[in-house]
Amino acid sequence: MGDLTDLQTTEINAAFDIFDADQDESITSNELEAALRSVGLQPSKEAIAAHKKLYEDSGKIHKHDFATIVQRDLPTADTPEAVAKLFGALSAGDVITRESLRSGMAKLGERMADKEIDEMFDDADPNCTGVISLPSFTEHLNSRR
């Protein structure tokens, strides 16, 4: 998925999978708006209409198409609200712990090995404090761009 971080790719795949109830690697154009909002995007009605028009023949949006749409719109997605929402999904109260990251990723539908979780956590906690605060989380996401 291009220049996306592992966390962004995980979030996009998890969001898509939630709406792909029949697991055919596609969602309907009617589900697009909710799927985009679930990854923190706030698409305008005009943007949704334009996206739907592209897929009106089949009415289906495949996973790679969804990823392309998200990636194209993502630069505006790291609003403080979107970052806070993701932080909330991964945190245990005011901080992200190694265990809350593990359970948060599982809740997002991403099954990851303990080693992958540890690497992700260590990357976001370079000072080895054992916790990641919202400011540190935001700084980490911005540094990955």
C-alpha positions in Angstrom: 0.0 0.0 0.0 2.6 2.5 -1.0 4.1 4.8 1.7 1.7 3.9 4.5 3.1 3.0 7.9 2.4 -0.5 9.2 -0.1 1.0 11.6 -2.0 2.8 8.9 -2.0 -0.4 6.7 -3.3 -2.4 9.7 -6.0 0.2 10.4 -7.1 0.4 6.7 -7.3 -3.4 6.4 -9.2 -3.8 9.7 -11.7 -1.2 8.7 -12.3 -2.8 5.4 -12.6 -6.2 6.9 -15.3 -5.0 9.2 -17.5 -3.9 6.3 -16.6 -6.9 4.1 -19.1 -9.1 5.9 -19.2 -11.8 3.2 -15.4 -11.8 2.9 -15.3 -11.4 -0.8 -12.7 -8.7 -0.7 -15.2 -6.0 -1.6 -17.6 -3.6 0.0 -20.6 -1.9 -1.6 -20.4 1.7 -2.6 -23.1 2.4 0.0 -20.8 1.2 2.8 -17.9 3.4 1.6 -18.7 6.5 3.7 -18.9 4.5 7.0 -15.7 2.6 6.1 -13.9 5.9 5.4 -15.1 7.4 8.6 -13.9 4.4 10.5 -10.3 5.1 9.5 -10.6 8.7 10.7 -11.4 10.4 7.3 -14.2 13.0 7.1 -15.2 12.9 3.5 -17.5 15.5 2.1 -20.8 14.5 0.5 -19.2 15.6 -2.8 -16.2 13.4 -2.3 -18.4 10.4 -1.5 -20.5 11.0 -4.6 -17.4 11.2 -6.7 -16.0 8.0 -5.3 -19.4 6.2 -5.7 -19.6 7.4 -9.3 -16.3 5.6 -10.1 -17.7 2.3 -8.9 -21.4 2.7 -10.0 -21.1 0.0 -12.7 -20.3 -2.9 -10.3 -21.4 -1.2 -7.1 -18.4 -2.9 -5.4 -15.2 -1.4 -4.1 -12.4 -3.9 -3.8 -9.9 -3.8 -0.9 -7.1 -2.3 -3.1 -9.4 0.4 -4.4 -10.4 1.3 -0.8 -6.7 1.5 0.2 -6.1 3.8 -2.8 -9.0 6.0 -1.8 -7.8 6.2 1.8 -4.2 6.7 0.9 -5.2 9.6 -1.5 -7.3 11.2 1.2 -5.0 10.3 4.2 -2.8 13.5 4.3 -5.8 15.3 5.7 -6.7 12.4 8.0 -4.2 13.1 10.8 -6.4 15.6 12.4 -6.0 15.9 16.1 -9.5 14.2 16.4 -8.4 11.3 14.2 -5.2 10.8 16.1 -7.0 10.9 19.4 -9.6 8.4 18.2 -6.9 5.9 17.2 -5.0 6.6 20.4 -8.2 5.8 22.3 -8.6 2.5 20.5 -5.1 1.5 21.5 -4.7 3.0 25.0 -5.4 2.0 28.5 -6.7 5.3 29.9 -4.2 8.0 29.4 -1.3 6.0 27.9 -0.7 3.1 25.5 1.0 0.2 27.2 2.4 -2.8 25.5 -0.6 -4.9 26.6 -3.2 -2.2 25.5 -1.5 -2.0 22.1 -1.7 -5.8 21.8 -5.4 -5.8 22.8 -6.2 -2.7 20.7 -4.7 -4.2 17.6 -6.7 -7.4 18.2 -9.9 -5.3 18.5 -9.1 -3.6 15.2 -9.0 -7.1 13.8 -5.3 -7.4 13.3 -3.7 -10.5 14.5 -0.1 -9.9 15.2 2.7 -11.9 16.7 4.1 -10.8 20.0 7.3 -9.9 18.3 5.5 -7.6 15.9 3.7 -5.9 18.7 7.0 -5.5 20.7 8.7 -4.0 17.6 5.9 -1.6 17.0 5.8 -0.6 20.7 9.6 -0.1 20.9 9.6 2.0 17.8 7.0 4.3 19.3 8.7 4.3 22.8 12.3 5.2 21.9 13.0 6.4 25.5 12.0 3.0 26.9 9.5 4.5 29.4 7.1 1.6 29.0 4.2 3.8 28.1 3.2 6.0 25.1 1.4 9.3 25.9 -0.9 11.0 23.4 1.8 13.7 22.6 4.4 11.0 22.0 2.0 9.0 19.9 1.2 12.1 17.8 4.9 12.9 17.4 5.6 9.3 16.4 2.8 9.3 13.7 4.0 12.6 12.3 7.6 11.4 12.2 6.6 8.4 10.1 5.2 10.6 7.3 
